[in-house]
Amino acid sequence: MKNCDELEPLIEAIADGSLELPPEQLAHLASCDRCAARLERARAIEQLLSLREAAAPPANFTQNVMAQIGHEQWRTERVIDLGFNLAMAAGIFAILAGGVGLAWSLGLLTITVDFDAIAQALGGDFTGRVLSQVQTIAMAAVLLTIALALWWWAEAATD
Amino acid sequence: MRSTSEQELVERCRQGDETAFRELVDQYKGMVFALIVRTVTDRARAEELAQDVFLKVHKGLLYFRGESKLSTWIYRIVINALSQERPRAAALSLDDVGEGDRPQLQLGAEDRSFGDLLLKDRLQKAIERLPLQYQVLVNGHYLKGMRYEDLAEALNLPMGTVKTHLHRAKRQLRHLLETEFR
């Protein structure tokens, strides 16, 4: 029993051939059914493991990886483009605002707001103006919706 | 340490040479996919993970310093990907094999010594029960071309420890299967 316990943790090393036993333990292995059965199972496991076939990747695997990389690069470029455009817009706005601010501080530009005119524009006459343009507004809304839908569809298709 | 051809390939990839990266994928896809599919048995998921590994390789090549072999670095990425994808197999029983799943295999004489045609399938289920590091060792060690050194470097373990862990992993497998066969 003592020999069995000593041998048990070594069974796998014996089975894969990485350990050679001293004569005393070899003799025990030859005479002990329990240890022999353990070794037989360990050898069977060893053989099954070495016989396992390596599953091959699908034929189009490389192609798929390259397509994904292309898509990732496109997305990165798009983010960079968006950032660049936003930075440009912010820059132009800052220059314009700076110019206006400078002109105003130098007294070259004065801004006056005619509140009476605004109140008049928002009065009864405003609703009439909107109603007369309903057709144009509806057409613009339809065109905008179509454009947004097309954009959404193109985004979904590329994802 | 990298060989010259490997170094050249990495340099070409870094310069954005698409053909070079295609070569790299072709060179390592077999090993990467085989290692993943042995651990994540769902083939479709394994394919996704293998693709993700190569996307990470593509992004990470700029930061690859060449202190280890390219293959070792890639195996490390595989192991990280697998550790994030914890297998749900721990809950599986070795009996969890339906009639329809039973393999109709023509086994060799040695396999028959176990006296059970389900052994291969049970072995797979037993492997799925092992801790991830043991799974990677068992799955990786028996892949052609994968050496102890590669596994040791990828797992950041000394060679002796890898051998000890591999023996422990196989011992756990035997215990699992012995329990089944009683």
HADDOCK unambig.tbl for C-alpha pairs under 7 A between the chains (distance, minus, plus):
assign (segid A and resid 12 and name CA) (segid B and resid 167 and name CA) 5.68 0.50 0.50
assign (segid A and resid 12 and name CA) (segid B and resid 170 and name CA) 6.65 0.50 0.50
assign (segid A and resid 12 and name CA) (segid B and resid 171 and name CA) 6.42 0.50 0.50
assign (segid A and resid 13 and name CA) (segid B and resid 167 and name CA) 6.47 0.50 0.50
assign (segid A and resid 42 and name CA) (segid B and resid 174 and name CA) 6.43 0.50 0.50
assign (segid A and resid 44 and name CA) (segid B and resid 110 and name CA) 6.73 0.50 0.50
assign (segid A and resid 44 and name CA) (segid B and resid 111 and name CA) 6.47 0.50 0.50
assign (segid A and resid 49 and name CA) (segid B and resid 142 and name CA) 6.46 0.50 0.50
assign (segid A and resid 50 and name CA) (segid B and resid 142 and name CA) 5.48 0.50 0.50
assign (segid A and resid 54 and name CA) (segid B and resid 34 and name CA) 5.27 0.50 0.50
assign (segid A and resid 54 and name CA) (segid B and resid 143 and name CA) 6.74 0.50 0.50
assign (segid A and resid 55 and name CA) (segid B and resid 34 and name CA) 5.21 0.50 0.50
assign (segid A and resid 56 and name CA) (segid B and resid 30 and name CA) 5.93 0.50 0.50
assign (segid A and resid 56 and name CA) (segid B and resid 33 and name CA) 6.97 0.50 0.50
assign (segid A and resid 56 and name CA) (segid B and resid 34 and name CA) 6.50 0.50 0.50
assign (segid A and resid 57 and name CA) (segid B and resid 29 and name CA) 6.98 0.50 0.50
assign (segid A and resid 57 and name CA) (segid B and resid 30 and name CA) 6.24 0.50 0.50
assign (segid A and resid 57 and name CA) (segid B and resid 33 and name CA) 5.89 0.50 0.50
assign (segid A and resid 62 and name CA) (segid B and resid 22 and name CA) 6.68 0.50 0.50
assign (segid A and resid 62 and name CA) (segid B and resid 25 and name CA) 6.22 0.50 0.50
assign (segid A and resid 62 and name CA) (segid B and resid 26 and name CA) 6.56 0.50 0.50
assign (segid A and resid 65 and name CA) (segid B and resid 51 and name CA) 5.70 0.50 0.50
assign (segid A and resid 69 and name CA) (segid B and resid 55 and name CA) 6.52 0.50 0.50
